Every structure is written in structure tokens, then in C-alpha cells.
């Protein structure tokens, strides 16, 4: 079934889809929710309101014109069949829960204009395998922004991201490496069940590291900070059960790490960076 939707008004002006409710979206009818497959938004539209196309279960492709500069939270959440979402260069903010539970979304490319990735923005987008994070003005990857992106195997960080929000990466089962950008400061909150994660590399600017719970195959942690960052209690407890687990730190800081709060629990696993070539 093909459905075409555009907006044409006799009067001039700008318009917004949605009225801020999750029960009276633009297509509130259950009939539209099960037959609409393609959505082309007209050029009089400048914004998508809250929940504007929430729960359109048959929607597969969305094209958003250059006139749209504002997206509401949950604009396309629970669109289980959505495979493609084309974002224009005038969009600067990806709001919270924007593509929540779009479990068939394969890939998404953020325009260079995007400067903020909200909480839960791509949560449960289980089919995404490759993602380049945008330049964010908020300097933080939103809490739970990528939680349950269970197919994500490659994640490229942008150098503007200084904080990783609470549970922002939990349950990313296929993610193998986390290499944080220069300038990165804090890995916040518990990020658990990264079952494939085997390498984490923190830059010299890092000052806070939270827990890597249930990361069973994490074998190598590199922390380049000369002063030991604040470390959560039991941060590497699961990983340390593996006899080949190692933590590499600056040579001159080895003793400081071995004596630091919570790092001391892993004193036998701490090695100088000069040994990393072994």
C-alpha cells in the first residue's frame, strides 16, 4: 500500500504537525497506523510536534523537507517497520525518544548541523550496525541514547562529546571497542551487558570512570590520564574474573593507580603503557 501525505493550505504561513499528545497524533486513527508506508511531508511544514507520527506501525520511509527545523520528542517512536529516515541539514537537535523502538532502522546519518542527541533518542534501534555520532553542543551523549542498540558493532565518537550519559550504551551487545575522543572527561553511570566489548581506551583528559558491569570479554583497558580518574567501586569486577585482563596506564603513574581508591582492587592487573606491545 502506498500513501502520499503532503500539506497544502490556501493561506500562506507555517505549520506544525502534532499537538503534544500521545493519543491524538496527526494520524490517530488505527486505520492509518496500519496502512501508511511512505511519508512525504509538505514544504509548508516547519516543525513536527510531540508524538506527531508515533506508533505508525506500517511506516517504512520518511522524507523530511528542508523547511522542517524542529522535531518533537517521540516524533517517530514505535515505528517498528521504519527502515529509513532522511534528515535535512536544517535540523540541529535530535530530541528525546525521537526514534525509540524503531527496531528495523538499519542506519542513520546525522547531518553536520545536528548539535544535540537527546535521551533515549535511538533506544531499541536494534538493527543499526554502524553509527557516527554528531558534533553535540550539549557535550553529552544523552542518557540511554543508544541503549539496546544490540546490533551496533561500530561506533565513531565526535571530539565534541565530553560526557557519556547514564546507561547511554547499555545492552549494546555487539560493540567491540570504545575509543573515546581527546578531551573526553566522564564515562557516567553504569553501562552493562556489553558482551562483545574487548577494548576500552580513555584519553589523558578523563577524570571519571563508572562501571563496566557484565562485560565478560573486556580484556584491555587503556587509561592515559596521569592522575588516576575517579573510579566506581567494582568497575571491572566482571572483567577481572578473566586471567588475561589488563589495565594499561602511563608508566610514571603505575604506583599511583595501584594505590588509588577503587583502582587498588585491580593492582595486580595494572601495567605500564610501555608494555602494551607485548
VMD Tcl script that draws the C-alpha trace (Angstrom):
set ca {
  {0.00 0.00 0.00}
  {1.35 3.42 -0.94}
  {0.25 6.53 0.88}
  {1.28 10.06 0.00}
  {0.84 12.83 2.51}
  {1.55 16.48 1.93}
  {0.23 19.72 3.35}
  {-1.37 22.37 1.13}
  {-3.20 25.39 2.52}
  {-4.92 28.20 0.70}
  {-3.44 30.71 3.12}
  {0.26 31.35 3.44}
  {2.03 30.51 6.69}
  {3.97 27.90 8.58}
  {2.53 24.81 10.22}
  {3.35 22.20 12.83}
  {2.24 18.58 12.91}
  {1.01 17.20 16.20}
  {-0.48 18.83 19.28}
  {1.68 17.43 22.05}
  {-0.37 14.39 22.90}
  {0.44 10.72 22.51}
  {-3.25 9.90 21.98}
  {-4.20 12.42 19.29}
  {-1.33 12.39 16.80}
  {-1.72 13.60 13.21}
  {-2.71 10.04 12.28}
  {-4.51 8.98 15.43}
  {-6.75 6.59 13.54}
  {-5.76 2.96 13.85}
  {-6.56 2.59 10.13}
  {-3.79 4.99 9.09}
  {-1.38 3.44 11.57}
  {-1.54 0.10 9.80}
  {-1.59 1.14 6.12}
  {0.70 4.16 5.81}
  {4.03 3.01 4.34}
  {5.68 6.15 2.92}
  {5.53 9.69 4.23}
  {6.46 12.81 2.27}
  {5.90 15.95 4.29}
  {4.89 19.15 2.51}
  {7.06 22.25 2.39}
  {4.69 24.42 4.43}
  {5.60 22.36 7.48}
  {8.34 23.81 9.70}
  {8.06 21.55 12.76}
  {6.99 18.09 13.90}
  {5.33 18.25 17.29}
  {5.46 15.79 20.16}
  {4.26 12.30 19.18}
  {3.34 13.57 15.69}
  {3.90 10.21 13.97}
  {4.17 7.96 16.98}
  {3.04 4.31 16.57}
  {2.58 4.27 12.81}
  {3.33 0.58 12.71}
  {3.48 0.15 8.91}
  {5.56 3.25 8.09}
  {8.76 2.32 6.21}
  {10.25 5.53 4.76}
  {10.14 9.15 5.88}
  {11.33 12.20 3.95}
  {11.58 15.44 5.91}
  {11.83 18.61 3.78}
  {14.36 21.39 4.35}
  {11.63 23.63 5.77}
  {11.39 21.49 8.91}
  {13.83 22.78 11.53}
  {12.27 21.43 14.72}
  {11.49 17.86 15.76}
  {9.39 16.90 18.77}
  {10.10 14.12 21.22}
  {8.68 10.75 20.14}
  {8.04 12.09 16.62}
  {8.61 8.63 15.11}
  {8.79 6.36 18.13}
  {7.41 2.82 17.90}
  {7.53 2.76 14.09}
  {8.66 -0.84 14.00}
  {8.96 -1.13 10.20}
  {10.77 2.16 9.58}
  {13.96 1.41 7.65}
  {14.97 4.89 6.52}
  {14.73 8.42 7.89}
  {16.19 11.25 5.82}
  {17.14 14.25 7.95}
  {17.76 17.63 6.34}
  {20.68 19.99 7.04}
  {18.48 22.50 8.91}
  {17.79 20.16 11.81}
  {20.03 20.89 14.80}
  {18.51 18.80 17.60}
  {17.57 15.12 17.70}
  {15.05 15.15 20.57}
  {14.48 12.56 23.24}
  {12.92 9.27 22.12}
  {12.87 10.51 18.50}
  {13.30 7.01 17.01}
  {12.61 4.97 20.13}
  {11.80 1.33 19.29}
  {12.38 1.76 15.55}
  {13.76 -1.74 15.60}
  {14.06 -2.16 11.81}
  {16.04 1.07 11.23}
  {19.29 -0.04 9.58}
  {21.45 3.06 9.54}
  {21.05 6.74 10.20}
  {23.40 9.53 9.12}
  {23.26 12.69 11.18}
  {23.58 15.95 9.21}
  {26.55 18.12 10.16}
  {24.03 20.60 11.58}
  {22.94 18.29 14.42}
  {24.30 19.53 17.74}
  {22.30 17.61 20.32}
  {21.35 13.94 20.73}
  {18.64 13.59 23.36}
  {17.89 10.98 25.99}
  {16.53 7.69 24.57}
  {16.93 9.12 21.05}
  {17.81 5.79 19.39}
  {16.97 3.42 22.23}
  {15.96 -0.07 21.00}
  {17.07 0.63 17.42}
  {18.34 -2.93 17.34}
  {19.17 -3.11 13.60}
  {21.66 -0.23 13.47}
  {25.17 -1.62 12.92}
  {27.29 1.50 12.20}
  {26.94 4.94 13.71}
  {28.92 8.18 13.60}
  {27.93 10.44 16.48}
  {27.28 14.11 15.67}
  {29.02 17.21 16.97}
  {26.95 17.96 20.05}
  {26.74 21.38 21.67}
  {25.47 19.84 24.89}
  {28.79 17.95 25.07}
  {26.99 14.82 26.24}
  {25.67 11.64 24.72}
  {22.17 11.58 26.23}
  {21.20 9.07 28.89}
  {20.04 5.78 27.34}
  {20.55 7.38 23.90}
  {21.87 4.12 22.41}
  {20.67 1.61 25.00}
  {19.62 -1.72 23.47}
  {21.18 -0.90 20.09}
  {22.05 -4.55 20.20}
  {23.31 -4.77 16.59}
  {25.69 -1.81 16.84}
  {29.23 -3.03 16.18}
  {30.99 0.21 15.12}
  {30.63 3.50 16.99}
  {32.63 6.58 15.95}
  {32.80 9.32 18.57}
  {32.96 13.01 17.74}
  {35.59 15.04 19.55}
  {32.99 17.42 20.98}
  {31.46 14.72 23.21}
  {32.88 15.07 26.70}
  {30.36 13.04 28.69}
  {28.66 9.70 28.19}
  {25.25 9.71 29.88}
  {23.83 7.13 32.26}
  {23.14 3.83 30.50}
  {23.84 5.51 27.18}
  {25.49 2.33 25.89}
  {23.99 -0.46 27.99}
  {23.00 -3.64 26.18}
  {24.95 -2.78 23.02}
  {25.78 -6.45 22.73}
  {27.85 -6.34 19.52}
  {30.05 -3.32 20.31}
  {33.69 -4.46 20.36}
  {35.69 -1.30 21.11}
  {35.18 2.01 22.86}
  {37.80 4.57 21.91}
  {36.89 7.89 23.47}
  {37.98 11.14 21.77}
  {40.65 13.51 23.02}
  {39.08 15.88 25.51}
  {36.65 13.28 26.83}
  {36.01 13.75 30.57}
  {33.46 11.39 32.11}
  {32.06 7.95 31.46}
  {28.95 8.31 33.59}
  {26.60 5.77 35.12}
  {26.64 2.01 34.75}
  {26.83 0.69 31.19}
  {26.18 -3.02 31.45}
  {25.94 -6.10 29.26}
  {28.44 -5.10 26.61}
  {29.01 -8.75 25.85}
  {31.43 -8.27 22.92}
  {33.45 -5.36 24.32}
  {37.16 -6.26 24.47}
  {38.94 -2.88 24.40}
  {38.33 0.47 26.09}
  {40.68 3.42 25.54}
  {40.33 6.56 27.68}
  {42.26 9.74 26.73}
  {44.51 11.72 29.07}
  {41.69 14.15 29.88}
  {39.46 11.55 31.56}
  {38.60 12.31 35.19}
  {35.74 9.92 35.96}
  {35.05 6.29 35.01}
  {31.93 4.40 36.00}
  {31.15 0.69 35.93}
  {31.56 -1.89 33.16}
  {29.23 -4.46 34.66}
  {28.71 -7.79 32.87}
  {31.42 -7.08 30.28}
  {32.72 -10.63 30.26}
  {35.28 -10.40 27.43}
  {36.76 -6.99 28.25}
  {40.48 -7.83 28.22}
  {42.21 -4.48 27.81}
  {41.55 -1.09 29.42}
  {43.83 1.80 28.48}
  {43.70 4.91 30.64}
  {46.09 7.65 29.51}
  {45.38 10.10 32.37}
  {48.47 10.76 34.51}
  {46.27 11.34 37.58}
  {44.03 8.34 38.28}
  {40.42 9.27 37.43}
  {37.68 8.71 39.98}
  {36.66 5.07 39.54}
  {33.38 3.45 40.54}
  {33.55 0.62 43.05}
  {33.68 -2.81 41.37}
  {34.02 -1.08 37.99}
  {35.86 -4.00 36.38}
  {34.79 -6.81 38.69}
  {33.26 -8.94 35.92}
  {36.24 -8.45 33.59}
  {38.82 -9.15 36.30}
  {37.48 -12.69 36.57}
  {39.37 -13.27 33.30}
  {43.01 -14.07 33.98}
  {44.19 -12.17 30.87}
  {42.50 -8.88 31.84}
  {44.96 -5.93 31.91}
  {44.82 -2.21 32.63}
  {47.47 -0.01 30.96}
  {48.33 3.41 32.43}
  {51.18 5.94 31.97}
  {54.46 4.46 33.12}
  {55.14 7.15 35.72}
  {51.65 6.70 37.20}
  {51.58 2.93 37.76}
  {52.14 3.17 41.51}
  {49.62 6.00 41.85}
  {46.95 3.89 40.14}
  {47.73 0.85 42.26}
  {47.22 2.93 45.41}
  {44.19 4.97 44.26}
  {40.68 4.42 45.62}
  {38.96 1.51 43.83}
  {41.86 1.19 41.39}
  {43.75 -0.58 44.18}
  {41.35 -3.52 43.89}
  {42.92 -4.15 40.46}
  {46.55 -3.53 41.44}
  {47.63 -6.92 40.08}
  {46.13 -6.08 36.69}
  {47.78 -2.66 36.23}
  {50.69 -2.37 33.78}
  {52.69 0.49 32.22}
  {51.67 1.71 28.78}
  {55.15 0.83 27.52}
  {54.19 -2.86 27.92}
  {51.20 -2.61 25.62}
  {53.12 -4.03 22.68}
  {53.57 -7.36 24.42}
}
mol new
graphics top color blue
foreach p $ca { graphics top sphere $p radius 0.5 }
foreach p [lrange $ca 0 end-1] q [lrange $ca 1 end] { graphics top cylinder $p $q radius 0.2 }
display resetview
